[in-house]
């Protein structure tokens, strides 16, 4: 048995993606612990009315039928905030919805910190406000999503969404820099808490690093599951986090 972590399915209301079906079926057959690490369903910033009760979209129905009572941990992201997912999944005791993050104990005493990653999408280090950014992002996504996405589009804080007014080379540079900011925030958290951070959000497939701290070695892993719906990648935690592919 291993821990499988996947993120960024971005399923629209009409259908559950084939790679998602394969991932869940394969994980269930092997009796793995299955964890969704945010942005599994595209609820925000568009289409909220198509998801909330009394509507139950086909994609969500297919997901629930696919699980069939199998345990699933759902860590919410910036497209599927906690308040919405808690309502949608309230009648399913096999699914635990987690706000912001989930801590998992692995083998050999290593602690894993699972979070979607959007909390580190802005970096206010030059204002000495780096610690304020993560809770601010989570608060805005939860309570003022429309205003927040407007700000993000204007400032270029959406890692996976291109800005149409930028030429291709500049856009690639912007997304690369933003990804580095997100990975940097995750690495700082890993070093501070002496844990392994597993995240998504940037739709890139990963980085792993080992950082010496004092007289000992602290392994600070930043592993991004990428977009399961696009490239079939996910993270397997057995002895350590490892990016795998379907």
N, C-alpha and C positions, 0 to 999 in steps of 0.2 A: 504493500500500500504506500502511495506517495501523495503529496499535496499537489494538485494541479491548479494553476492560476491563469486565468484568461481575462482579457479586457478588450474594450473598444469594438464590440460586435457591431454597434450602430445599426441594429435591426430596425427597419421601418415597420409600420403597423401591419402590412399585408402578408409578410412571410418571414419565417425564421431561416437564417442563412444555412446553406448546406454544411459548411465547415463547422458551424455551431452544433448541428445535429451529430456530426461525426465525432466531435470532441466530447460531447456529453455521453454518447453511447459507448465510446471507447473507455472513458473514465469510469462509467458505471460498471462496465464488464470487469474492469480490473479492481473494482472496489476502492478507487482513489477518492480522496477528499476533494470536492470540486468547489472552487471559489471564483466568483466573477468580480473583477476589480474595476468596475465603473464603466459607464457609457455602453452598457449592454443593449439598451433600447434608446432610440432617438426620440425623447420626449421634449426636451428643450434644445434650442430655443424655439423650435417650431413643432406644431402638431399636438400641443398639450391636450386639447379638447378631444382628440381622437383616441386618447389613452385612458383618461380618467373615467370612473364609474358614472353612469351605468354601462358604458361601452367597454367591451373586452376585445381588443384587436386580435386578429388571427395569429400574429407572431407570438403574443403572450400566451394564448391558448395552446399553441403548439409547444411552447417551452414547458408549460405546466404539465401537459400530457406526456412530454418526453421524459421529464423527471420522474413522474409517476410515484411520487412520495419519497424519492431519493433525497437525501440531505444536500442542501446547497447554501453556501454563504454568499450573500450579496453585499458587496461594498459599493456604496453609491458614488457616482462621479458628477461631472458638471452637466451632462445631458440627461441624467436620471437622478435628480435630487432625492434626498432621504424622505421628505414629507410625502412626495408622490408615490415612491416605491413602497413605503410603509402601508399606504392605503390600498394600493393595487394587490399587494401580497399578504394582506392581513389575515386572510382565511386559509393560509397554507403554512401549518406549523413546521413543515420540513425545510422551509426557507427562512433563514435568519437575515434580516436586513440590518446592515451596520452603517452608522453615520461616520463618514470621513475615513475611517481606517479600521484595520483588524490586526491584532497581534497574534502570532502563531509561534508555538514552541516547536523547534525542529530537533533533529538528532544531534547528539553531542553537545547539547546545551545551547545551541545557537538560537537567538530570537529573531523572528522575521516581522517586519512591519509592512503591511500591505495597505497601500493607499493609491488612489487613481493618479494623482500627480499634479492636478490643476492648481493645487494650493501653492505650488512654487512657480506659477506662471508669471509672476511679476517679481522683480528684484529691486528693493528699495534700500540696498546697502549704502548708497551714497547719502541717504537721509538718516542713516543709522536706525532704520525702521524695518529691517529685514524680518524681525520676529513678528511684526504686526501684519505683514502681507498674507500669510497662510490663513489666519482666522478671518481676515477681511474678505478674502476670496470665497471661503466657505459660506460666510454670512450673506454675501451678495448673490451667490448662486441659489441659495435656499429661499431668500425672501424678496429679492429684487432682480430676478433673472433677466427680464427684458432690458432694464437699464444697464445691467452688467454686460450683457452681450453687445449692446450698443457701444459701450466704452471700450470693450475688448477689440471690437472690429476697428474702431477709430485709432486705437493705440497700437494695434498689431500684436495683441496678446493671445491670439488663438493659434496654437502651434500647428494644427492640422488644416486650418482653413486659409486658402490663399487670398491675398489682397489683390483684387482685379486691377487696381491702378498702378501696381508695381510691375516693372519688367522682370522677365523670368529669372535672370541672374541675381537681381536684388532680392527677389522674393525667396529664392533658395537660401541666400545669406541670412535673411531675416529669420526664417524657420530654423536654420542651423543654430543661430545665436540664441533663439528662444529655447530650443531643446537643451543647449548647454546650461542655460539658467535653471531649467527644471531639474536636470541631472545634478547640477551643483547644489541646489537646495536639498535634494534627496541624499546626496553624499554627506553633506554637513550633518543631516539628521542621523544618518547611519553611524558616523563617527562619534557624535555626541551621546547617542543612546547605546552604542556598541551593539548594533543589530544589522540585519540585512534588509535593505529596502527593496520592495518589489512594486513597480509602478507601471502605468500605461500612459495614456493621454497624448504622447507625442507621435504615436504611430510609427515609431522606429524600432528596430530590433537590436537593442541593447548594448550594454557596456558592463563589464565586470572589472573591478579593480581591488587590489590589495594594498592597504596603506599602513606603513609602520607608525606606531604611536608609542613614543617613549621606548621602554625596554621590551615591549611586546608587539605582536603584530595583530592589528585589528582589521578584519576583512570587511571592507565596506563595498558591498555589491549594489549596483544600480542596474536592474534588469527590467527591460521594457518588453511586455508581451506583444507589442505591435498590434496590428489589426487582424484578428482571427478571421474575420469575414473576407479579407483580401489575400493574405499570404499564409494563413493556417499556422501561425506561430503561437506558442504559449510557454509558460514557465513551469517546470517541474521541480518541486522541492523534495529531495530525498535526503542525501547527505549534504547537498548544497543546491542553491538555485541554479538552474541550467535552462537556457533557451532551447526549446524543442520545436519540431515542425510536424504537422500531420503528414 
